[in-house]
């Protein structure tokens, strides 16, 4: 098989610490030169039994024979068309009786368990199995010639998909060099279900079992991201399949990287992937090489970033990671217009896919500009783009739609910034929650105290805080806290009942604008990330002031 110099999916020609026998493949082919001789050799050994692999001091007999048979069949599938046809037919016909039981037993008892360090012989056989089995189940460059799919073997052995997913998690957790092989294998199973027919029940179970393991996939994503600029085409395919399995909502559920507690760190990691792919794209262009592989992966990553930006906290994290700068740099410098035919329904050229995805992300950012943390991040990143006049110039010449969306978002951010400054200067939104307090409505320089329990009331002094706690707030604080923990949007009583405030529809976005850390945020901070604020599409609403 073709050698590979770095971690990946091709059978290695050199092995670290002599873990694998470099002549194992050659000896396997010499021992079983044809597919029929391989099957005949497998019939001569006993069927696998539980504990068979550990009852032998040196598991070289039957186990090594099976691996030689698997290696011979995998190599025949890479040969001429006649050998491929014979190997596929023999694999199908002997899967249930011979090959399938050996594959399942080898995975269960040799690959999945943690082996003791004092068993070097077992470790050697284990490494050979981890390289050979993926080639047997998913031989490279086979599907262009012969109709064969891993789904056929999965239908014959329903537990096969779960076993493969467990192996995949195992190699991902260890950053083993075969992670690309097992990733391609599992991705082909999932992609086949999506394209060719309804999803198999075991495939649903696979993705349900992967969801709680987001921290493992996040660690591997951070491990592989620095290598993206130096990946070849095969490695990019493996990386693309890894992102497909970990990020996409395959069957309506959320992917492993959307796991609670992992999503916060996965979003900046995906933005870093975009930056690394753009750097690779730039290097290829400078050397006169044109490849669309990076563009397809970028589209997949941007799609997952867009789904993760489901609240103002996630949008602010994406901005902090530099998503806007990456989009502005990516389109004019590294991606050409997609020369697709005109769309007859709209009677105009269809926008490029990258442009469509970038527009969606910019619109999502503009929607959440009413929140101060998003507004500050966007204005800060906008300065970086405006300081580099070449960025905007290139963007304007390449994409009118993306240029217009970018300028509209900038104008909206400037308007909201001016309104926020005006509201803070007026100080009319901050009033002590103690109903018996006779102080004024507050000034911009007054620092209010916030209830640490519910975060929904503020006071002008410690005295007012103590009076209000004993009089009324002791009973309501716990209820308000539970409402906030249920991800609900709430307004404190001082805003609901005060006669100086205008209609509630205009009140909510302006409160979001005026939230700051020197006064009580009236919208829960971390628990509001999946709530959508009122979108200020009508700019006339921005000029309304309390009477």
C-alpha positions in Angstrom: 0.0 0.0 0.0 1.0 3.6 -0.5 3.3 4.9 2.2 2.5 8.0 4.3 4.9 10.3 6.0 2.6 11.8 8.6 -0.4 10.8 10.6 -3.1 9.6 8.4 -4.7 6.7 6.6 -2.2 5.0 4.3 -0.5 1.9 5.3 3.0 2.9 6.6 6.2 1.8 5.0 8.2 2.6 8.2 7.0 2.0 11.7 8.0 3.7 14.9 9.8 1.5 17.5 9.3 -1.5 15.2 5.8 -1.9 16.4 4.7 -3.3 13.0 6.5 -5.7 10.8 7.4 -3.7 7.7 7.1 -6.9 5.6 3.8 -8.0 7.0 1.8 -7.0 3.9 4.3 -8.7 1.5 4.3 -11.9 3.6 0.4 -11.9 3.7 0.2 -11.6 -0.1 2.8 -14.3 -0.6 0.9 -16.6 1.8 -2.5 -15.9 0.2 -1.9 -14.6 -3.4 -5.6 -14.8 -4.5 -8.9 -14.0 -2.8 -10.0 -17.6 -3.0 -6.9 -18.9 -1.3 -7.4 -16.3 1.5 -10.9 -17.6 2.2 -9.8 -21.2 2.0 -7.0 -20.4 4.6 -9.6 -18.7 6.9 -11.8 -21.9 6.7 -8.9 -24.0 8.1 -8.8 -22.1 11.5 -11.3 -22.3 14.3 -14.0 -19.7 14.7 -13.1 -17.0 17.2 -14.3 -17.4 20.8 -14.5 -15.1 23.8 -11.2 -14.7 25.5 -9.3 -16.4 22.7 -6.9 -13.5 22.2 -5.8 -13.5 25.8 -5.5 -17.2 26.3 -2.4 -17.3 24.1 1.0 -16.2 25.3 1.7 -15.1 21.7 -1.4 -14.4 19.6 0.3 -15.3 16.4 -1.5 -18.4 15.2 -5.2 -18.0 14.3 -5.3 -14.2 14.9 -2.3 -13.6 12.6 -3.8 -15.9 10.0 -7.0 -13.8 10.0 -5.1 -10.6 9.7 -3.1 -12.0 6.8 -6.4 -13.0 5.1 -7.8 -9.5 5.7 -4.6 -7.9 4.3 -4.7 -10.1 1.2 -8.4 -9.4 0.5 -7.8 -5.6 1.0 -4.9 -5.7 -1.4 -6.9 -7.6 -4.0 -9.6 -4.9 -3.8 -6.9 -2.4 -5.0 -5.9 -4.6 -7.9 -7.5 -5.0 -11.4 -11.2 -5.2 -11.9 -11.4 -8.9 -12.0 -9.7 -9.3 -8.7 -11.9 -6.7 -7.2 -15.1 -8.4 -8.3 -13.9 -11.8 -6.9 -12.8 -10.2 -3.6 -16.1 -8.3 -3.1 -18.2 -11.4 -3.9 -16.2 -13.6 -1.5 -16.4 -10.9 1.2 -20.2 -10.7 0.9 -20.8 -14.4 0.8 -18.5 -15.3 3.7 -19.2 -12.3 5.9 -21.7 -13.8 8.3 -20.1 -17.3 8.6 -16.3 -16.4 8.5 -15.1 -12.8 8.2 -17.8 -11.0 10.2 -17.3 -12.9 13.5 -13.5 -12.5 13.2 -13.8 -8.8 12.6 -16.2 -8.3 15.6 -14.1 -10.4 17.9 -10.8 -8.7 17.0 -12.3 -5.3 17.6 -13.9 -6.3 20.9 -11.1 -8.1 22.4 -7.9 -6.7 20.8 -8.5 -3.1 19.7 -11.0 -1.7 22.3 -9.5 -3.0 25.6 -6.6 -1.2 27.2 -3.7 -3.6 26.8 -1.0 -4.2 29.5 2.4 -2.7 28.7 4.1 -6.0 29.4 2.5 -7.7 26.3 4.6 -6.4 23.3 3.4 -9.3 21.1 -0.3 -8.4 21.6 0.6 -4.7 21.0 2.2 -5.6 17.7 -0.9 -7.6 16.5 -3.1 -4.8 17.7 -1.3 -2.2 15.6 -1.6 -4.4 12.6 -5.3 -4.9 13.1 -5.9 -1.2 13.5 -4.3 -0.6 10.1 -5.7 -3.6 8.2 -9.3 -3.7 9.2 -10.3 -0.3 7.8 -8.8 -1.2 4.5 -10.8 -4.4 4.5 -14.1 -2.7 5.3 -13.5 0.5 3.3 -10.8 -0.1 0.6 -9.6 3.1 -1.1 -10.6 3.9 -4.7 -13.0 1.0 -4.9 -16.4 2.7 -5.2 -15.6 4.2 -8.6 -15.3 0.7 -10.1 -17.5 -1.7 -8.2 -20.8 -1.2 -6.4 -19.9 -2.0 -2.8 -20.8 -0.2 0.4 -20.1 -0.7 4.1 -23.9 -0.4 4.5 -24.3 -3.9 3.1 -22.1 -5.3 5.8 -23.9 -3.2 8.4 -27.2 -4.7 7.3 -25.8 -8.2 7.7 -24.3 -7.3 11.2 -26.4 -4.6 13.0 -23.9 -4.2 15.8 -21.1 -3.3 13.3 -21.8 0.4 13.3 -21.6 0.7 17.1 -18.4 -1.3 17.2 -16.9 1.0 14.5 -17.9 4.1 16.4 -16.3 2.8 19.6 -13.1 2.1 17.7 -13.3 5.6 16.2 -13.6 7.3 19.6 -10.7 5.2 20.8 -8.3 6.2 18.1 -9.4 9.9 18.2 -8.9 9.9 22.0 -5.3 8.6 21.5 -4.6 10.7 18.4 -3.6 7.4 16.7 -2.2 7.6 13.2 -5.1 5.5 11.9 -7.8 8.1 13.0 -8.2 9.1 9.3 -9.0 5.6 8.2 -11.6 5.0 10.8 -13.1 8.5 10.3 -13.5 7.8 6.5 -15.1 4.4 7.3 -17.7 5.8 9.7 -18.3 8.9 7.5 -19.1 6.7 4.5 -21.7 4.8 6.6 -23.4 8.1 7.7 -23.2 9.7 4.3 -24.6 6.6 2.6 -27.6 6.7 4.9 -28.2 10.4 4.2 -27.9 10.1 0.4 -29.2 6.7 -0.5 -32.1 6.2 1.9 -33.6 6.5 5.3 -31.2 6.3 8.3 -30.7 2.9 9.8 -31.7 2.5 13.5 -28.1 1.7 14.5 -26.9 4.9 12.9 -29.2 6.9 15.1 -27.7 5.0 18.1 -24.2 5.8 16.9 -24.7 9.5 16.9 -26.6 9.4 20.2 -23.6 7.7 21.7 -21.1 10.2 20.3 -22.9 13.3 21.6 -21.6 13.1 25.3 -18.0 12.7 24.0 -17.6 16.3 22.7 -14.6 17.0 24.9 -12.6 14.2 23.2 -13.4 15.5 19.7 -12.6 19.1 20.8 -9.2 18.0 22.0 -8.5 16.2 18.7 -9.7 19.3 16.7 -7.3 21.5 18.6 -4.5 18.9 18.0 -5.0 18.7 14.3 -5.8 22.4 13.5 -2.2 23.6 13.4 -1.4 20.9 10.8 -4.1 22.1 8.4 -1.8 24.3 6.2 0.5 21.3 5.5 -2.2 18.7 4.9 -2.4 17.0 1.5 -5.7 16.1 -0.3 -6.2 12.8 1.4 -5.6 14.3 4.8 -8.0 17.1 4.0 -10.7 14.5 3.1 -10.1 12.9 6.5 -10.3 16.2 8.3 -13.5 17.1 6.4 -15.1 13.8 7.4 -14.1 14.4 11.0 -15.9 17.8 11.0 -18.9 16.2 9.3 -19.3 13.6 12.0 -18.6 15.9 15.0 -20.4 19.1 14.0 -23.3 18.4 11.6 -26.8 17.7 12.9 -27.0 14.4 11.1 -30.5 13.3 12.0 -32.0 16.3 13.8 -29.9 16.2 16.9 -27.0 18.3 18.0 -23.5 17.2 17.2 -20.8 16.3 19.8 -19.2 19.8 19.5 -22.6 21.3 20.4 -22.4 19.5 23.8 -23.1 21.8 26.8 -19.8 22.9 28.2 -17.9 22.1 25.0 -19.7 24.5 22.6 -18.1 27.5 24.3 -14.6 26.3 23.3 -15.6 24.7 20.1 -16.7 27.9 18.5 -13.3 29.7 18.7 -11.7 26.4 17.6 -13.7 26.3 14.4 -12.9 30.0 13.7 -9.2 29.0 14.0 -9.8 26.2 11.5 -11.2 28.8 9.0 -8.1 31.0 9.5 -5.8 28.0 8.9 -7.7 26.9 5.8 -7.4 30.5 4.4 -3.7 30.5 5.0 -3.4 27.2 3.1 -5.5 28.6 0.3 -3.2 31.7 0.1 0.0 29.5 -0.1 -1.5 27.4 -2.9 -2.5 30.5 -4.9 1.0 32.0 -4.4 2.5 28.8 -5.9 0.0 28.7 -8.8 -2.0 25.7 -7.4 -5.8 25.9 -7.6 -7.7 23.5 -5.3 -11.4 23.7 -4.2 -10.9 21.2 -1.4 -10.3 24.0 1.1 -13.4 25.9 0.0 -15.7 22.9 0.6 -14.3 22.4 4.1 -14.6 26.2 4.9 -18.3 26.0 3.9 -18.9 23.1 6.3 -17.1 24.9 9.1 -19.0 28.2 8.5 -22.3 26.3 8.5 -21.5 24.9 11.9 -20.3 28.3 13.2 -23.6 29.8 12.1 -25.6 27.2 13.9 -23.6 27.7 17.1 -24.1 31.4 17.0 -27.6 31.0 18.5 -27.4 33.8 21.1 -25.6 36.9 22.0 -23.0 35.2 24.1 -22.0 32.8 21.3 -22.0 35.7 18.8 -19.7 37.7 21.0 -17.4 34.6 21.3 -17.3 34.2 17.5 -16.4 37.9 17.1 -13.7 37.7 19.8 -12.2 34.8 17.8 -12.1 37.0 14.7 -14.9 35.6 12.5 -15.6 39.0 10.7 -12.0 39.6 9.8 -11.7 36.0 8.5 -14.8 36.5 6.3 -13.7 39.8 4.9 -10.2 38.5 4.1 -11.5 35.2 2.7 -13.9 36.3 0.0 -11.9 38.7 -2.1 -8.4 37.2 -1.6 -8.9 33.4 -1.7 -12.2 32.6 -3.3 -13.4 33.3 -6.8 -17.0 33.8 -7.9 -18.7 30.5 -8.4 -19.4 30.2 -12.2 -22.8 28.5 -11.9 -25.6 29.0 -14.5 -28.2 31.7 -13.9 -31.1 31.0 -11.7 -34.3 31.0 -13.9 -36.6 31.8 -11.0 -34.8 35.0 -10.1 -33.5 35.8 -13.6 -30.1 36.6 -12.3 -26.9 34.9 -11.4 -27.0 32.8 -8.3 -24.7 34.1 -5.5 -21.7 31.9 -4.6 -22.2 29.5 -1.8 -19.5 31.2 0.2 -21.2 34.5 -0.3 -24.5 33.1 0.9 -22.9 31.7 4.1 -21.0 34.9 4.8 -24.2 36.9 4.4 -26.1 34.7 6.9 -23.3 35.1 9.5 -23.2 38.9 9.0 -27.0 39.1 9.4 -26.9 37.0 12.5 -24.2 39.4 14.0 -26.2 42.4 13.0 -29.3 41.0 14.8 -27.5 40.8 18.1 -25.8 44.2 18.0 -28.3 45.4 20.5 -26.3 43.7 23.2 -23.3 45.7 24.4 -20.8 42.9 24.4 -21.6 42.1 20.8 -21.6 45.8 19.9 -18.2 46.5 21.4 -16.6 43.4 19.8 -18.0 44.3 16.4 -16.9 47.9 16.5 -13.4 46.9 17.6 -13.1 44.4 14.7 -14.6 46.9 12.3 -11.7 49.2 13.0 -9.2 46.5 12.0 -10.9 46.2 8.6 -11.3 49.9 8.1 -7.6 50.5 8.9 -6.7 48.1 6.1 -8.3 49.9 3.2 -7.2 47.1 0.9 -9.6 44.7 2.5 -12.7 46.8 1.9 -11.5 47.7 -1.6 -11.1 44.1 -2.6 -14.4 43.2 -1.0 -16.3 45.9 -2.8 -14.9 44.9 -6.2 -15.6 41.2 -5.7 -19.0 41.0 -4.0 -21.6 43.8 -4.0 -24.0 41.9 -1.8 -21.4 41.1 0.9 -20.1 44.7 0.7 -23.7 46.1 1.2 -24.3 43.8 4.2 -21.0 44.7 5.8 -21.7 48.5 5.5 -25.3 48.1 6.8 -24.0 46.2 9.9 -21.4 49.0 10.4 -24.1 51.7 10.2 -26.4 49.9 12.5 -23.6 49.5 15.0 -22.7 53.2 14.9 -26.4 54.1 15.5 -26.7 51.8 18.4 -23.5 53.0 19.9 -24.7 56.6 19.8 -28.1 55.7 21.3 -26.4 53.8 24.1 -24.2 56.7 24.9 -27.2 59.0 24.9 -29.2 56.8 27.2 -26.3 56.3 29.7 -25.8 60.1 29.8 -29.5 60.7 30.5 -29.5 58.2 33.3 -33.3 57.7 33.2 -33.3 53.9 33.2 -31.7 53.5 36.6 -33.9 53.8 39.7 -33.5 52.3 43.1 -35.7 49.2 43.5 -36.6 50.2 47.0 -40.1 51.7 46.6 -39.7 53.9 49.6 -36.5 55.5 48.3 -36.9 59.2 47.6 -33.7 59.6 45.5 -33.7 60.8 41.9 -33.8 58.6 38.9 -30.0 58.4 38.9 -27.1 59.9 36.9 -24.5 58.3 34.7 -21.8 58.6 37.4 -23.9 56.8 40.1 -22.8 53.2 40.8 -25.8 51.0 41.7 -25.7 47.8 43.8 -27.0 44.6 42.3 -28.8 41.7 44.1 -26.3 38.8 43.8 -29.2 36.3 43.9 -31.5 37.2 41.1 -29.5 39.9 39.3 -32.9 41.6 38.7 -32.9 44.6 41.1 -30.6 47.4 41.9 -30.1 49.8 44.8 -28.6 53.1 45.4 -27.2 52.2 48.8 -26.7 49.3 51.2 -29.5 50.7 53.4 -32.0 50.6 50.6 -30.9 47.0 49.8 -31.5 45.9 53.4 -34.9 47.6 53.6 -36.2 46.2 50.4 -34.9 42.7 51.2 -36.8 42.6 54.5 -39.9 44.2 53.1 -40.6 42.4 49.8 -37.6 41.0 48.0 -36.8 38.1 50.3 -39.9 36.2 49.0 -39.4 37.0 45.3 -35.6 36.6 44.9 -35.7 32.8 44.7 -38.6 32.7 42.3 -36.8 35.2 40.0 -33.6 33.2 40.1 -35.5 30.0 39.1 -37.0 31.9 36.2 -33.6 33.1 35.0 -32.2 29.5 35.3 -35.0 28.3 33.0 -33.5 30.6 30.3 -36.5 33.0 30.5 -36.4 36.7 29.6 -37.6 38.7 32.6 -38.0 42.4 33.4 -37.7 43.5 37.0 -40.7 45.1 38.7 -39.2 48.6 38.5 -39.4 48.5 34.7 -42.8 46.9 34.5 -44.7 49.3 36.7 -42.9 52.6 36.4 -45.3 55.1 34.6 -42.4 56.9 32.8 -41.6 54.0 30.6 -43.1 53.6 27.1 -44.5 50.5 25.5 -42.9 47.2 26.3 -42.2 46.3 22.7 -39.7 49.2 22.4 -38.6 48.7 26.0 -36.9 45.3 25.7 -34.2 46.2 23.0 -33.4 49.5 24.7 -32.9 47.7 28.0 -30.5 45.3 26.2 -28.6 48.3 24.8 -28.3 49.9 28.3 -27.1 46.8 30.1 -23.7 47.3 31.7 -21.7 46.1 34.7 -22.1 49.2 36.7 -25.9 48.6 37.0 -28.2 45.6 37.0 -28.5 43.8 33.7 -32.3 43.3 33.4 -31.7 40.4 31.0 -30.0 37.3 32.3 -26.4 37.2 31.0 -25.3 33.6 30.6 -28.8 32.1 30.5 -30.0 34.3 27.6 -27.7 32.9 24.9 -30.4 31.0 23.1 -33.0 33.8 23.2 -33.5 36.2 20.3 -33.7 39.9 21.1 -36.2 42.1 19.3 -34.5 42.9 16.0 -34.4 46.6 15.4 -35.2 46.6 11.8 -37.3 49.8 12.0 -34.8 52.6 12.7 -37.6 54.9 13.7 -38.0 53.0 16.9 -34.4 53.9 17.9 -35.4 57.6 18.3 -38.1 57.0 20.8 -37.4 58.4 24.3 -39.3 58.3 27.6 -41.7 61.1 28.0 
